[in-house]
Amino acid sequence: MSTEDFAADAALFARLRGVWQEVDPVPAGLVDRMVAAVAVEDLSREYALLTLVEASDLAAVRSAHDTATLQFSDGTTTVLLHVSEDEDGGHRVDGWVDAAALAIRLEHKGAELSADADNGRFAFEGVAAGVVRLRIVVQGDDGDLHEFRTPQFEI
């Protein structure tokens, strides 16, 4: 192709772009919204991993059993968990959620344990060691329901 052909193509594309911008313009803020949407995709799980808080060394010294404190948040709901070993070798998971929890379930080895929330407080007893995940159905301030899920963690 010659330089004139490139110039003619560039002029044609410029006119075509002008027609599209006049007939069907890009909505205001679309580019910024798309960049933000891509950036926050699955951000709640990443944020939950980043806010993981482990028990201090001093707490382990004061107790004959291992304990851990974990905190998870997705920006609107925060859950604090205290995991301790009980006398029988199992684990007790005490939790507090700062939102209206309608259902609380702990996924463990293919099974689900359920707990009721009493003013945001809940507990699971006799949980065997292994990898678990907490799922909570939460009612937001606007009345909408959404599911809060922690990443998997080991107790």
C-alpha positions in Angstrom: 0.0 0.0 0.0 1.1 3.5 -0.7 1.3 6.5 1.6 -1.8 7.9 -0.1 -3.8 4.7 0.6 -2.8 5.0 4.3 -3.9 8.7 4.4 -7.2 7.8 2.7 -7.8 5.0 5.2 -7.0 7.3 8.1 -9.4 10.0 6.8 -12.1 7.4 6.3 -11.6 6.0 9.8 -11.7 9.5 11.3 -15.0 10.3 9.6 -16.4 6.9 10.7 -15.3 7.6 14.3 -16.9 11.0 14.2 -20.2 9.5 13.0 -20.2 6.9 15.9 -19.3 9.6 18.5 -22.2 11.7 17.3 -24.8 8.8 16.9 -23.7 6.6 19.8 -21.3 8.3 22.2 -19.4 6.5 25.0 -21.4 7.1 28.2 -19.8 9.5 30.6 -17.6 7.7 33.1 -17.8 4.3 31.4 -14.0 3.9 31.1 -13.5 4.7 34.8 -16.4 2.4 35.9 -14.9 -0.5 33.9 -11.4 0.0 35.3 -12.9 0.1 38.8 -15.1 -3.0 38.1 -12.1 -5.0 36.9 -9.9 -3.8 39.8 -12.4 -4.8 42.5 -13.5 -8.2 41.1 -13.1 -10.7 43.8 -11.7 -8.0 46.1 -13.7 -9.1 49.1 -11.9 -12.5 49.3 -8.5 -10.8 48.8 -9.4 -8.3 51.5 -10.5 -11.1 53.9 -7.1 -12.8 53.4 -5.2 -9.5 54.0 -7.1 -8.9 57.3 -6.3 -12.3 58.7 -5.1 -11.8 62.3 -3.2 -14.6 64.0 -3.0 -15.1 67.8 0.0 -13.5 69.5 2.8 -15.6 71.0 1.8 -14.4 74.5 -1.7 -15.9 74.2 -0.2 -19.3 73.4 2.1 -19.1 76.4 -0.8 -18.4 78.8 -2.9 -21.4 77.6 -2.3 -25.1 77.6 -4.1 -25.3 74.2 -3.5 -23.5 71.0 -5.8 -20.5 70.1 -6.1 -18.3 67.1 -8.0 -15.1 66.4 -9.1 -14.4 62.9 -10.8 -11.4 61.4 -12.5 -11.3 58.0 -14.2 -8.3 56.3 -15.6 -7.5 52.9 -16.0 -3.8 53.6 -19.6 -4.0 54.8 -19.6 -7.0 57.1 -16.9 -7.9 59.6 -16.5 -11.3 61.3 -14.2 -12.0 64.2 -13.5 -15.6 65.1 -11.7 -17.1 68.1 -10.7 -20.7 67.7 -9.6 -22.7 70.7 -8.9 -26.3 71.4 -11.3 -28.0 73.8 -10.6 -30.7 76.4 -11.6 -33.5 74.0 -9.1 -32.5 71.3 -11.7 -30.9 69.1 -12.1 -27.2 68.5 -14.5 -24.5 69.6 -15.1 -21.6 67.2 -16.6 -18.6 68.8 -17.7 -15.8 66.4 -19.1 -12.3 66.3 -20.6 -10.7 63.2 -21.5 -7.0 63.0 -24.5 -7.4 60.6 -27.9 -9.0 60.8 -27.1 -12.7 60.3 -29.9 -14.9 59.1 -28.0 -18.1 58.7 -24.5 -19.1 59.8 -22.8 -22.3 58.5 -19.4 -23.8 58.9 -18.3 -26.0 55.9 -16.1 -28.8 57.1 -15.0 -32.0 55.4 -18.0 -31.9 53.0 -20.5 -31.3 55.8 -22.1 -28.2 57.1 -22.6 -27.2 60.8 -25.2 -24.6 61.6 -25.3 -22.0 64.4 -27.8 -19.4 65.5 -26.7 -15.8 66.0 -27.6 -14.2 69.3 -27.1 -10.5 68.9 -24.3 -11.2 66.5 -22.6 -13.9 68.6 -22.4 -17.5 67.5 -20.4 -20.7 68.3 -19.5 -24.1 66.9 -18.4 -26.8 69.3 -16.5 -30.1 68.7 -15.1 -29.1 65.3 -12.4 -31.5 64.2 -9.1 -30.2 62.9 -9.0 -29.5 59.2 -9.8 -26.9 56.6 -13.1 -25.0 57.1 -15.0 -22.1 55.5 -17.6 -19.9 57.2 -20.7 -18.8 55.2 -23.2 -16.2 56.6 -26.4 -15.0 55.0 -26.5 -11.3 55.9 -29.3 -8.7 55.6 -28.0 -5.3 54.7 -29.3 -2.0 55.9 -31.3 -1.7 52.7 -33.0 -5.1 53.4 -31.1 -7.0 50.6 -29.7 -10.4 51.4 -26.1 -11.3 50.4 -23.8 -14.1 51.4 -20.6 -13.4 53.2 -18.0 -16.1 52.7 -14.5 -16.4 54.2 -11.7 -18.0 52.4 -10.8 -21.5 53.6 -8.7 -21.6 56.7 -7.3 -24.4 58.8 -8.1 -25.1 62.5 
